[in-house]
Amino acid sequence: MKKPHHLRARNFPSAQDEVEAAQPHSPYDAPGSSFRMAFADNEFLLREELRPVRLQLELLKAELIQQEQGVESTVVVFGSARFKSPEVAAAMLDEARAGDDPVAIRRAEQMVKNARYYAEARRFAELVTQEPDVLGEPVIIATGGGPGVMEAGNRGAHDAGGRSMGMSIFLPFEEAPNPWITPELCFQFHYFAIRKMHFLMRAVAVVSFPGGFGTLDELFEVLTLTQTRKIRRRPIILIGRDFWARLIDFDVMIEHGVISPEDVELFRYVETADEAWDAIKAAYNEDNPALVARQLRGS
């Protein structure tokens, strides 16, 4: 008796099958030809009119892969791409002193001071990765995928033997994502807006280390969305009160009436990785008595 075909066999060939099977037909394989299938035609997909499609694809690709990889909740780490590890910063200072350039020495000395933020970001990611289920469900570290604080976040997760995500964006002066990201969760974006959506879609907490324009952009995005109740409230932690208080005078904003006094309660300052992780755990413990009970039982 002839074996029947599987009932769930494809009725139509897949798009991949057809692209691989399709052969160029001279003279219709020359540049400018319209013969290629639309979804396999990069020249067509990159047209100005296709921007809405590209926005959708960029949102959808990262979403589907995170679903496939079982990523449900993230702790997002923001911060400067320019900070160096303590080892690299110390080497830069030695080199500057050897060159006897006062300006370079001052810059290197500041870089050594800033290296503490790299170390704290690495430590923070390690703490989160060591306790991935402590908030009641698995969480992983997510960063912008670049160097500096972002690298430290991915590196700390790697140190702890866990996964982490990197959401890079194409910039002409950054050559590649940092090497500590889990390869299956290493994304590259073209649109800042879509990238920022993915930062927050699964975020259960946001931790921001000192940084420049990009860090401020990301931080104020989440503050604005939280203030306007476009997203649910979650812990927003600022590492390094001295930096943030000098950079942004929230009291002046209150004085001029451009924010409400209670808006400064949307975030809190801490100084160390341990304080940041403790603050996040405390925020969720307050809302989850059952989780508190489990932790007290040591289960």
C-alpha positions in Angstrom: 0.0 0.0 0.0 1.4 3.4 -1.0 2.3 5.5 2.0 0.1 8.7 2.1 1.5 12.1 2.2 1.6 13.8 5.6 -1.6 15.7 6.2 0.3 18.8 7.2 2.6 19.0 4.3 2.8 22.4 2.7 0.3 23.1 0.0 2.4 25.9 -1.4 6.2 26.1 -1.7 7.8 28.5 0.8 9.1 31.8 -0.2 12.6 30.5 0.5 12.1 27.5 -1.8 10.9 29.7 -4.6 13.8 32.2 -4.3 16.3 29.4 -4.4 14.6 27.7 -7.3 14.1 30.8 -9.4 16.7 31.2 -12.2 17.6 34.4 -13.9 16.1 34.7 -17.4 18.3 36.7 -19.7 17.8 39.5 -20.7 15.7 40.1 -17.6 18.5 39.6 -15.0 20.3 42.8 -15.9 20.4 45.8 -13.5 17.1 47.7 -13.6 15.1 44.7 -14.4 11.7 44.4 -12.7 11.6 40.6 -12.9 12.8 39.7 -9.4 10.2 38.7 -6.8 9.3 41.7 -4.7 10.3 40.2 -1.4 13.7 39.2 -2.8 14.3 42.6 -4.6 16.5 44.8 -2.3 16.4 47.6 -4.8 12.6 47.6 -4.5 12.6 47.2 -0.7 14.9 50.2 -0.3 12.8 52.6 -2.3 11.7 55.7 -0.4 8.0 54.7 -0.7 8.7 51.4 1.1 9.7 53.1 4.4 6.4 52.0 6.1 7.2 48.4 5.1 10.8 48.7 6.4 9.5 50.1 9.7 7.2 47.2 10.1 9.9 44.6 9.2 12.3 46.1 11.7 9.7 45.9 14.4 8.6 42.4 13.4 12.0 40.8 13.0 13.2 41.6 16.6 9.8 40.7 18.0 9.6 37.3 16.4 13.1 36.3 17.3 12.6 37.3 20.9 9.5 35.2 21.0 11.4 32.3 19.5 14.2 32.7 22.0 11.8 32.8 25.0 12.6 36.4 26.0 9.7 37.7 28.0 11.2 40.3 30.4 14.3 42.4 30.3 16.2 44.8 32.6 17.5 47.6 30.3 20.9 49.2 30.8 21.6 52.7 29.3 24.9 54.6 29.6 27.8 56.2 27.8 29.5 54.4 24.9 32.7 56.3 25.7 33.5 54.9 29.1 36.3 52.4 29.3 37.0 49.4 31.6 39.3 50.2 34.6 42.1 48.3 32.9 41.8 50.2 29.6 41.4 53.6 31.4 44.5 53.0 33.5 46.5 52.1 30.4 45.3 55.3 28.7 46.5 57.3 31.7 49.9 55.7 31.6 50.2 56.5 27.9 49.1 60.1 28.5 51.6 60.6 31.3 54.4 59.2 29.1 53.5 61.7 26.4 53.6 64.6 29.0 50.5 66.2 27.4 48.6 68.1 30.2 45.3 68.0 28.2 45.6 64.3 27.4 46.5 63.6 31.1 43.4 65.5 32.3 41.2 63.6 29.9 42.7 60.3 30.9 42.3 61.0 34.6 38.6 61.7 34.1 38.4 58.5 32.1 39.9 56.6 35.1 37.2 58.2 37.3 34.5 57.3 34.9 35.7 53.7 34.7 33.8 53.0 37.9 30.6 53.2 36.0 31.8 50.5 33.6 32.7 48.3 36.6 29.3 49.0 38.3 27.4 48.2 35.0 29.3 45.0 34.7 28.6 44.1 38.3 24.9 45.0 38.0 24.4 42.8 35.0 26.1 39.9 36.8 23.8 40.3 39.8 20.7 40.3 37.6 21.9 37.3 35.6 22.7 35.4 38.8 19.1 35.8 40.1 17.1 35.7 36.8 13.9 34.5 38.5 13.9 36.6 41.7 11.3 39.0 40.3 8.9 36.1 39.7 9.7 35.4 36.1 12.9 35.0 34.0 14.6 38.3 33.1 17.7 39.1 31.0 19.9 42.1 30.5 19.3 44.2 27.4 21.6 47.0 26.2 22.2 49.2 23.2 24.8 46.7 22.0 27.7 49.2 21.7 30.9 49.8 23.7 31.3 51.4 27.1 28.5 50.9 29.6 26.6 48.8 27.0 29.6 46.5 26.7 29.9 46.3 30.4 26.2 45.2 30.7 26.6 42.4 28.2 29.9 41.4 29.6 28.6 41.1 33.2 25.8 38.8 32.0 28.4 36.7 30.1 30.5 36.6 33.2 27.6 35.1 35.1 27.0 32.4 32.4 23.7 33.9 31.2 22.2 35.3 28.0 21.9 39.0 27.2 20.5 41.1 24.4 22.1 43.9 22.4 20.1 46.3 20.3 22.7 48.0 18.1 21.9 50.8 15.7 23.9 51.5 12.6 26.2 54.4 13.2 29.1 55.3 10.9 31.6 55.6 13.7 30.8 52.3 15.5 32.2 49.4 13.7 30.5 46.4 15.3 28.4 45.4 18.3 30.4 44.4 21.4 31.5 40.8 21.6 29.7 39.8 24.8 26.1 39.7 23.4 24.3 36.4 23.0 24.6 35.9 19.1 20.9 34.9 18.8 19.9 38.1 20.5 22.2 40.6 18.7 20.1 43.0 16.6 21.0 45.8 14.3 18.4 48.6 13.8 18.2 51.4 11.3 15.3 53.4 13.0 15.9 54.9 16.4 12.2 54.9 17.1 11.8 51.1 16.5 14.8 50.4 18.6 13.5 52.5 21.5 10.2 50.6 21.3 12.0 47.3 21.6 13.9 48.7 24.6 10.7 49.2 26.5 8.3 46.5 25.2 9.7 43.9 27.6 11.4 46.1 30.1 10.6 45.5 33.8 13.1 48.1 34.9 15.5 50.7 33.4 18.9 51.5 34.8 20.7 54.5 33.4 24.3 55.2 34.0 25.8 58.6 33.1 25.9 59.3 29.4 25.6 61.8 26.6 22.9 62.7 24.1 22.0 59.1 23.3 21.6 58.2 26.9 19.5 61.3 27.6 17.3 60.6 24.6 16.6 57.1 25.8 16.1 58.2 29.5 13.7 61.0 28.7 11.8 58.8 26.3 11.0 56.4 29.2 10.4 59.3 31.6 7.9 61.0 29.2 6.1 57.8 28.4 5.8 57.0 32.1 4.7 60.5 33.1 2.0 60.6 30.4 0.9 57.0 31.3 1.6 55.7 27.8 3.4 52.8 29.5 3.0 51.2 32.8 5.2 52.4 35.6 8.4 50.4 36.3 11.5 51.1 38.3 13.7 53.8 36.7 17.1 53.9 38.4 19.8 56.6 37.9 23.3 55.6 38.9 25.5 58.4 40.2 23.5 61.2 41.9 26.3 63.8 41.6 26.4 63.4 37.8 22.6 63.5 37.3 21.9 66.3 39.8 24.5 68.5 38.2 23.4 67.7 34.7 19.6 68.1 35.2 18.2 70.4 37.8 14.7 69.0 38.3 14.0 71.6 41.1 14.3 74.3 38.4 11.8 72.4 36.3 9.4 72.2 39.2 10.0 75.9 40.0 9.0 76.9 36.5 6.0 74.6 36.5 7.1 72.5 33.6 6.9 69.3 35.6 4.9 68.4 38.7 6.6 67.9 42.1 5.5 64.2 42.0 7.2 63.7 38.7 10.6 63.3 40.5 9.2 60.2 42.1 9.2 58.5 38.8 12.9 57.7 39.3 15.4 57.3 42.1 19.2 57.8 42.5 21.6 55.1 43.7 25.4 54.8 43.6 26.2 51.2 43.2 25.1 48.1 41.3 24.0 46.3 44.5 21.8 49.3 45.4 20.2 49.4 42.0 19.4 45.7 42.0 18.1 45.9 45.6 15.8 48.8 44.6 14.4 46.9 41.7 13.7 43.8 43.8 12.1 46.0 46.5 9.8 47.7 44.0 8.4 44.4 42.8 8.3 42.8 46.3 6.0 45.6 47.4 3.6 44.7 44.7 4.0 40.9 45.1 3.4 39.6 48.7 3.6 36.0 47.5 7.1 36.7 46.1 8.2 38.2 49.4 6.9 35.1 51.3 8.8 32.8 48.9 12.0 34.7 49.4 11.6 34.7 53.2 11.2 30.9 53.0 14.3 30.7 50.8 12.4 29.0 48.0 
